[in-house]
Amino acid sequence: MNKHLLRAAAVLLLLSGCAGMEPWVKPYERDKLADPIMAFGRHPVALQHVAHVQDSREAAKGANGSGGGGCGCN
């Protein structure tokens, strides 16, 4: 009986931890997430150049949003 009581208390304790979750970012704070400093790179043209160089070196395209194959026939 004591084991069942402890098990039930542990389950209730674990479930009560999820009851009061609220989003950490309020809707009126989401504009701060669109700050340019949060971008992966600061210069989009330089990022395109690096992606082009990597595609040329790897002889394949993909996984970065560009289409086509590595044969150069796009």
N, CA, C and O atoms as a DFTB+ gen file, in Angstrom:
296 C
 N C O
     1  1       0.822      -1.196       0.000
     2  2       0.000       0.000       0.000
     3  2       0.864       1.256       0.000
     4  3       0.560       2.233      -0.685
     5  1       1.932       1.217       0.770
     6  2       2.811       2.374       0.880
     7  2       3.518       2.646      -0.455
     8  3       3.733       3.801      -0.820
     9  1       3.883       1.569      -1.188
    10  2       4.528       1.748      -2.491
    11  2       3.589       2.423      -3.474
    12  3       4.002       3.296      -4.237
    13  1       2.334       2.019      -3.454
    14  2       1.354       2.594      -4.367
    15  2       1.114       4.068      -4.055
    16  3       0.937       4.882      -4.961
    17  1       1.108       4.399      -2.781
    18  2       0.913       5.797      -2.377
    19  2       2.094       6.657      -2.827
    20  3       1.907       7.769      -3.321
    21  1       3.311       6.137      -2.654
    22  2       4.496       6.882      -3.086
    23  2       4.532       7.027      -4.612
    24  3       4.898       8.077      -5.139
    25  1       4.148       5.962      -5.302
    26  2       4.139       6.018      -6.762
    27  2       3.112       7.035      -7.257
    28  3       3.387       7.800      -8.181
    29  1       1.933       7.043      -6.644
    30  2       0.896       8.001      -7.031
    31  2       1.335       9.431      -6.718
    32  3       1.075      10.346      -7.499
    33  1       1.993       9.619      -5.587
    34  2       2.478      10.957      -5.232
    35  2       3.542      11.422      -6.223
    36  3       3.577      12.595      -6.594
    37  1       4.417      10.495      -6.655
    38  2       5.460      10.862      -7.619
    39  2       4.848      11.235      -8.960
    40  3       5.293      12.192      -9.594
    41  1       3.834      10.496      -9.403
    42  2       3.170      10.806     -10.671
    43  2       2.484      12.161     -10.591
    44  3       2.580      12.958     -11.525
    45  1       1.798      12.430      -9.495
    46  2       1.134      13.725      -9.338
    47  2       2.142      14.868      -9.295
    48  3       1.891      15.944      -9.839
    49  1       3.273      14.636      -8.654
    50  2       4.309      15.665      -8.591
    51  2       4.870      15.952      -9.984
    52  3       5.082      17.111     -10.340
    53  1       5.110      14.906     -10.769
    54  2       5.631      15.103     -12.125
    55  2       4.621      15.806     -13.020
    56  3       4.988      16.684     -13.801
    57  1       3.356      15.426     -12.911
    58  2       2.335      16.047     -13.747
    59  2       2.048      17.489     -13.343
    60  3       1.675      18.309     -14.181
    61  1       2.220      17.793     -12.084
    62  2       1.952      19.170     -11.652
    63  2       3.011      20.137     -12.169
    64  3       2.753      21.339     -12.243
    65  1       4.196      19.645     -12.530
    66  2       5.238      20.506     -13.076
    67  2       4.886      21.040     -14.453
    68  3       5.382      22.093     -14.855
    69  1       4.034      20.326     -15.181
    70  2       3.657      20.750     -16.521
    71  2       2.398      21.605     -16.541
    72  3       2.032      22.140     -17.588
    73  1       1.748      21.738     -15.431
    74  2       0.456      22.421     -15.411
    75  2       0.577      23.933     -15.592
    76  3      -0.297      24.541     -16.209
    77  1       1.614      24.542     -15.082
    78  2       1.702      25.995     -15.108
    79  2       2.612      26.557     -16.170
    80  3       3.105      27.674     -16.015
    81  1       2.857      25.827     -17.250
    82  2       3.771      26.322     -18.278
    83  2       3.094      27.401     -19.114
    84  3       1.951      27.249     -19.543
    85  1       3.802      28.463     -19.331
    86  2       3.340      29.559     -20.172
    87  2       4.432      29.842     -21.191
    88  3       5.596      29.525     -20.945
    89  1       4.087      30.426     -22.322
    90  2       5.152      30.749     -23.291
    91  2       6.115      31.771     -22.704
    92  3       5.713      32.717     -22.027
    93  1       7.397      31.554     -22.982
    94  2       8.406      32.460     -22.449
    95  2       8.414      33.785     -23.186
    96  3       8.744      34.822     -22.612
    97  1       8.055      33.747     -24.444
    98  2       8.046      34.966     -25.248
    99  2       6.598      35.404     -25.425
   100  3       5.785      34.690     -26.011
   101  1       6.304      36.547     -24.928
   102  2       4.956      37.095     -25.056
   103  2       4.759      37.602     -26.483
   104  3       5.739      37.929     -27.153
   105  1       3.527      37.675     -26.961
   106  2       3.294      38.139     -28.334
   107  2       3.836      39.538     -28.606
   108  3       4.277      39.825     -29.718
   109  1       3.807      40.397     -27.616
   110  2       4.297      41.759     -27.829
   111  2       5.821      41.834     -27.735
   112  3       6.388      42.897     -27.987
   113  1       6.505      40.739     -27.379
   114  2       7.963      40.721     -27.303
   115  2       8.599      40.056     -28.528
   116  3       9.824      40.015     -28.638
   117  1       7.793      39.544     -29.434
   118  2       8.329      38.797     -30.560
   119  2       9.064      39.666     -31.565
   120  3       9.855      39.155     -32.358
   121  1       8.820      40.958     -31.547
   122  2       9.535      41.827     -32.471
   123  2      11.021      41.880     -32.151
   124  3      11.828      42.179     -33.031
   125  1      11.393      41.598     -30.921
   126  2      12.807      41.604     -30.547
   127  2      13.549      40.413     -31.139
   128  3      14.770      40.459     -31.286
   129  1      12.824      39.338     -31.483
   130  2      13.461      38.173     -32.087
   131  2      13.810      38.415     -33.549
   132  3      14.645      37.701     -34.105
   133  1      13.196      39.396     -34.177
   134  2      13.476      39.710     -35.580
   135  2      14.614      40.710     -35.713
   136  3      14.809      41.279     -36.787
   137  1      15.359      40.934     -34.659
   138  2      16.486      41.861     -34.676
   139  2      17.548      41.335     -35.650
   140  3      17.833      40.138     -35.633
   141  1      18.131      42.167     -36.481
   142  2      19.143      41.709     -37.441
   143  2      20.343      41.037     -36.776
   144  3      21.012      40.216     -37.403
   145  1      20.620      41.366     -35.544
   146  2      21.768      40.747     -34.881
   147  2      21.526      39.264     -34.606
   148  3      22.464      38.522     -34.315
   149  1      20.254      38.832     -34.699
   150  2      19.927      37.430     -34.477
   151  2      20.100      36.588     -35.741
   152  3      19.905      35.373     -35.694
   153  1      20.460      37.201     -36.861
   154  2      20.624      36.478     -38.116
   155  2      21.896      35.633     -38.073
   156  3      22.809      35.916     -37.298
   157  1      21.949      34.595     -38.909
   158  2      23.130      33.735     -38.952
   159  2      24.340      34.493     -39.484
   160  3      25.459      34.304     -39.007
   161  1      24.114      35.336     -40.453
   162  2      25.199      36.122     -41.012
   163  2      24.760      37.569     -41.142
   164  3      23.571      37.856     -41.280
   165  1      25.702      38.460     -41.098
   166  2      25.344      39.880     -41.128
   167  2      25.281      40.444     -42.533
   168  3      24.698      41.506     -42.748
   169  1      25.873      39.750     -43.492
   170  2      25.919      40.276     -44.842
   171  2      25.371      39.219     -45.791
   172  3      26.051      38.228     -46.056
   173  1      24.150      39.403     -46.314
   174  2      23.540      38.361     -47.131
   175  2      24.282      38.066     -48.430
   176  3      24.269      36.925     -48.891
   177  1      24.926      39.055     -49.029
   178  2      25.668      38.815     -50.268
   179  2      26.887      37.938     -49.979
   180  3      27.219      37.051     -50.765
   181  1      27.541      38.185     -48.867
   182  2      28.689      37.355     -48.493
   183  2      28.254      35.927     -48.207
   184  3      28.978      34.985     -48.529
   185  1      27.082      35.753     -47.605
   186  2      26.572      34.407     -47.349
   187  2      26.273      33.672     -48.653
   188  3      26.535      32.475     -48.767
   189  1      25.727      34.384     -49.631
   190  2      25.469      33.763     -50.934
   191  2      26.772      33.357     -51.612
   192  3      26.847      32.303     -52.244
   193  1      27.795      34.192     -51.481
   194  2      29.085      33.873     -52.079
   195  2      29.688      32.630     -51.424
   196  3      30.190      31.745     -52.117
   197  1      29.640      32.562     -50.113
   198  2      30.183      31.397     -49.406
   199  2      29.419      30.140     -49.793
   200  3      30.024      29.082     -49.965
   201  1      28.090      30.237     -49.933
   202  2      27.294      29.082     -50.349
   203  2      27.667      28.663     -51.768
   204  3      27.731      27.468     -52.056
   205  1      27.916      29.625     -52.662
   206  2      28.315      29.307     -54.041
   207  2      29.678      28.617     -54.061
   208  3      29.872      27.638     -54.783
   209  1      30.611      29.123     -53.276
   210  2      31.947      28.520     -53.229
   211  2      31.856      27.099     -52.676
   212  3      32.514      26.192     -53.186
   213  1      31.056      26.904     -51.652
   214  2      30.911      25.570     -51.080
   215  2      30.264      24.618     -52.083
   216  3      30.679      23.465     -52.201
   217  1      29.249      25.096     -52.805
   218  2      28.618      24.254     -53.821
   219  2      29.622      23.873     -54.910
   220  3      29.610      22.743     -55.397
   221  1      30.481      24.803     -55.290
   222  2      31.469      24.519     -56.326
   223  2      32.509      23.520     -55.840
   224  3      32.921      22.637     -56.593
   225  1      32.928      23.650     -54.609
   226  2      33.933      22.736     -54.072
   227  2      33.375      21.339     -53.847
   228  3      34.063      20.347     -54.091
   229  1      32.141      21.256     -53.389
   230  2      31.548      19.957     -53.099
   231  2      31.032      19.265     -54.347
   232  3      30.756      18.066     -54.308
   233  1      30.893      19.980     -55.449
   234  2      30.382      19.458     -56.714
   235  2      28.965      18.933     -56.561
   236  3      28.569      17.996     -57.254
   237  1      28.215      19.520     -55.673
   238  2      26.813      19.144     -55.480
   239  2      26.095      20.327     -54.853
   240  3      26.696      21.146     -54.156
   241  1      24.814      20.397     -55.114
   242  2      24.022      21.463     -54.521
   243  2      22.957      20.849     -53.640
   244  3      22.542      19.707     -53.841
   245  1      22.529      21.605     -52.682
   246  2      21.439      21.149     -51.834
   247  2      21.733      21.426     -50.376
   248  3      22.846      21.804     -50.011
   249  1      20.732      21.234     -49.558
   250  2      20.806      21.408     -48.113
   251  2      21.005      22.858     -47.700
   252  3      21.193      23.135     -46.515
   253  1      20.969      23.778     -48.636
   254  2      21.026      25.189     -48.266
   255  2      19.963      25.981     -48.994
   256  3      20.042      27.208     -49.052
   257  1      18.987      25.319     -49.543
   258  2      17.868      26.002     -50.172
   259  2      17.994      26.202     -51.659
   260  3      17.035      26.643     -52.291
   261  1      19.135      25.898     -52.249
   262  2      19.283      26.077     -53.686
   263  2      18.909      24.783     -54.398
   264  3      19.053      23.693     -53.844
   265  1      18.433      24.913     -55.620
   266  2      18.043      23.734     -56.372
   267  2      19.065      23.393     -57.433
   268  3      20.017      24.141     -57.658
   269  1      18.865      22.266     -58.082
   270  2      19.761      21.871     -59.156
   271  2      20.703      20.767     -58.735
   272  3      20.737      20.368     -57.571
   273  1      21.466      20.280     -59.695
   274  2      22.418      19.210     -59.420
   275  2      23.835      19.709     -59.484
   276  3      24.068      20.890     -59.743
   277  1      24.768      18.849     -59.257
   278  2      26.175      19.218     -59.253
   279  2      26.810      19.204     -60.631
   280  3      28.007      19.460     -60.758
   281  1      26.026      18.906     -61.678
   282  2      26.597      18.794     -63.021
   283  2      26.759      20.146     -63.709
   284  3      27.429      20.225     -64.739
   285  1      26.175      21.195     -63.179
   286  2      26.280      22.507     -63.780
   287  2      25.281      22.750     -64.890
   288  3      25.447      23.690     -65.667
   289  1      24.257      21.934     -64.987
   290  2      23.289      22.051     -66.073
   291  2      21.974      22.672     -65.590
   292  3      20.915      22.320     -66.109
   293  1      22.008      23.565     -64.636
   294  2      20.771      24.183     -64.186
   295  2      20.527      25.329     -65.063
   296  3      19.532      26.034     -64.896
